Amino acid sequence: MDDYSKQKLSGYYYSKGMEYIIFHWKKYKLMRDTFISPNIKSLKKITIFLDFVVCAIIYGAGINDYFQYNFFRIKMAERRKFIVGRKWIRIIKVCNHQIKQKLFDDKGEFNKEYRKYLGRDWLDLSKCTYEEFYDFTRKYSKIMYKNKGGSGGNGIGIYQPTINNNFKEDYNIYRNKQVLFEEILIQHPDMAKFNPSSVNTIRLVTIYDGKHVHLMNAVFRMGNGEGCTDNFHHFGLAALIDIKTGIVYTSAVDKKNQKFEVHPKSGEQIVGFAIPCWNSIVNTVKVLQWLHHGYVMSGGMLH
């Protein structure tokens, strides 16, 4: 299995029945071999698996939670302090009440609802005509495509129209894939220098108490030279931002919990980096969330 397949397997995948069981068993073994060792003895493997099952039942921890938080090294009492899957769902329900799930699961519905805030052109291939598809491809030399129901960076890539393309065939292929076409974003040069092949974004965690929007946390996300996304599940890196100053104050980590003070591909200094236009970003997110009676999670993107 190559690195890309492993990274994809460690992400999130919607499945049912036997497919669900097989996928999660493969994921469990991959995470165990990655975070502990592929050479541990059979008795140790059984002990770890039973501990995981107990942890899943008592705390509601998922496979990623168990291994990325190093629960296999942490005492049971300490595990209560972590936000794992079940606790995260409870927080979402308390803070968001009846969230419009489809609006956030379907990128086409989301883009339609918030089109005036996106700042980029887009087209839903599942609903457009061939003429609309062709006109869109004439406007841009590169186009980002995204699976409408995808997550974790899965189903994202670049489409490059040329005079040699069979546009009728391309239209049918991408229409069957249920994707969106989106205009490529031009990001701030200070953000782009970390990884030019991806849009490097900021994720802001906010809570709306009915009157005010509170900024709880902020994360700087960077691609790592692999593909065109900055997602954790596609080799991306993430570091914490001081919400008062907009300065990155921790090393970045990747999916394997490797830490980086400088970007491993570009060599740019991560710790101490000041996010450009920080006050403007915070104010924009707060205003938008207040206007729309915001949700507990809010993603802010600088470009």
N, C-alpha and C positions, 0 to 999 in steps of 0.2 A: 504494500500500500504506500503510495507516494505521500509527500507532506501535505499537498492540497487535499487529498482524500481524507487524511487523518484530521486535518483542520475542520473540514466540512462535517465529518462524523461527530466531532466534539461539540458541534453547535446544536441547533434545535430543528426538529423535523417532525412534521405532522403525519401521523400514520395511525392505523387501527389494527386490531387483531394480532395475528401472528407476525405481521410486518412490524408492528410496534415492539413486540417482544424481541425479535431478532435484532432490530436496530439498536435498542437500548442495551441489550447484552453485549453487542459489539462495542458500543460506546463505553460501557462500564469497563470492559477489558482494556480498551485503549487508554482510558484515563488512569486506570490502576497501573498499567505498564509505564505510562509517562511520568506519573507523580511519585510512584514508589519504585518499582523495578519489574522488568519482565522475567527476572530470574528467581523470584521469591519461591519458597517451598510451598508444597500443596497445603499443608496445615495452616500456614500463614495466610494463604489465599482464602481459605475457608473462614478463618477468623475475621479477616477484613470484610469479607462479604456479609457475614452475619452482623458485624458491627454497622455496616452500611444499612442493612435492612432495619435494624433497631433504630438507627438515627433517622431513617426515612419515616418510620412509624411514629416515633416520639416527637420529632421536631419538624417533620415534613420536608426534610432536605432532599434535593435531587442529586443526581450523579455529579453534575458540575459543582454544586454546593459542597458536597462531601470531599471531593478531591482538591478543588481549588482553594478551599478554606483550610486544607490540611487537617480535617476532622480526625483522621486516623492517628494524629499525633496529639490531639487535644482532649482533655478530660471532659466528661459529659457535662459537668456544670458550666464549663466555659462555652460550650456549644450554644447554650441558650442566648448568648449575647449577639449572635450573628443573625442577619436577616436572610433567611433561606426561603425556598419556594412558597411554602404554606404561609409563612408570616408575611411575605411580600404580597400575596393575594389578599390577605386580610387587610393590610394597609391600603391597598388599592380600593377595596370595597368600602372601607370606612371613609376614605378621603374623596372618592369619586362617585360613590353611590351607584346609580344605574348608568354606567358608562356606555356610550354608544359604540359597542364592540366592533361592528361592521365598519364604522367610519374610520377606525384606526387599523383594522386588519386589511382593508382593501385600499391600496394606494390610489386607485382611480377615484374612489368616493372621497378620500381625503383631499386630493388635489382639486376636485370639483368644489368641495365645501370651502376650501381656503385658498382658492385660486388667486385672489387679490393680494395675498401675503407671500406667495411663493417666490416671486421675482425671477421666474424662468418659464419658458415656453414648454408645453408638453402635449402629448397626444395619446389617447387610450386606443391601442390597436384592436381591442376586442369590440370596439364600437364604431371605429372610423371606416370610411370608404377607401377604396384603392386610390382615388384622386386625392383625398386628404393626406393619405400616407405619402404619396409621391410628392405633393407640394411641400410637405414637412421635410422630406429628405433633400429637397432642392435648397433649403434655407441654411443647412448646416453641414460642415465637412466632417464633423464627428457628432454622434448622438449617443447618449447614455440610454440603455434599456434596462428595465427593472421588472421582475416578476410582480404582478399586482398583489399577490398574497404572500410574497416571500419575506423572510426575516433573516437577521444575522449576516446579511450581505450575499445570501444565496440567490442565484438567478439574476445577477447584475453583470453587465458587460458593456462593451463599446461596439457600436455599429458604425461603419465607415462607408457611406455611399460613394460609388465611383461610376464613371460612364460605362464600365464593364459589368456592372451589377445587372442581374435579372430581377427587376423591381417587382414584377408580378409574383415571381417565386418567393422573393424576400417577404413580400406582404403576407402571403399565405403562411410562411414559416413562423413569422413573429406574431401573426394574429392567432395561430394555433397555440403559441406559447403563453398567451394571455399576459402580454407585457405592456408597459408604458414606454413611450419614447420621451426623453426629456433633453432639453437644451443643456449643453455642457456649461457648468458654472466656472466663472473666472474668480478665483479666490484672492484674498489679500496676499501680496507677495511675502509678507512675514510669515504667514501661515503655510504658504506653498513651499517654502524652502525646506521644510522638514521632509516632505515627500510629495514631489510634484505630480506623481501619477494618480493621486487620489485627492478628493476634497477633504481636508483635515478639519474636523468639526469640533464644536463645543456642545456638551450636553449639560443642561441646567436642570436641577431637581427643585421643584417649587411646590409649595402648598398654599392654597387659597382658603382663608378662614371665613369667607363670607363678606369681608370688608377689605382685607389687604392680602397682597401676594407676598409670600416669604420665600426668599432664596435659601435653600437648605444646603446645597452642594453643587459643585461644578467640576466637570472633567474635560480635559483636553485630549482629543482622540486623533491619532495619526496613523496613516497607512505605513506599510513597512516594505515598499517596493515590490510587493506581490499583488498583482491585480490592480483594480481601480477603486477599491473601497478602503475605508479606515476601520471596518468592523473587527471586533475582537476575534470573531470566528474565522477571519481571513487574514491572520498574521498581524492584525493591528495592535497598536500600543495605546495605553491610556495612563494619564497622570492627573493628579488632583490640582485644582486651581484654588487659590485663596480668594474667597468670594468678596472680600473687602477691597483687595488691591488688584485682582486680575492677574496675579503672578503665579506661575506654576511652582509649587513648593515641594513636590515629591518626585522621585524617580518614576519613569514610566514602567509599566509591567505589560507583559503579553499573556497569552492564554496559558503558557506553561509556567507562569509566575517568575519568569526571568526579568531582571531589573536593569534599566538603562538610564544613566544620567545624561548621555548624549545619544542621539539617534543612531542606530547601528548601521544604517545605509548612508545617510547624508552627512553624519558627523555633527549635526547641529546640536547646540547645548539645549537640553530640555529643562532641567532644574534652573529656575530663575528667569525663564522666558516670560515676558510681559505680553499678555493677550492684547492685541491692538483694539482700540475702540471699546474697551471693557464697559465703561459706564453706559455707553449707548446700547450695548448688547443687553445689559441687565434691565435697563429702562424699557427697551422694546419688548422683551419677554414679559415683564410685569404688566405692561399696558395691554398686550394681546391676551394674556391670561385673565386679566380682570374683565376685559370686554366679553370674553367667552366663558366666564365662570369656570376658569381653568381646572385642569386635572393635576394629579400629584406629580406626574412626570411631564416635563416639557423640554423638547429638544431645541436648542438654539444653534443655528448654523451661520458662521461668518464666511462671507465670500466676496 
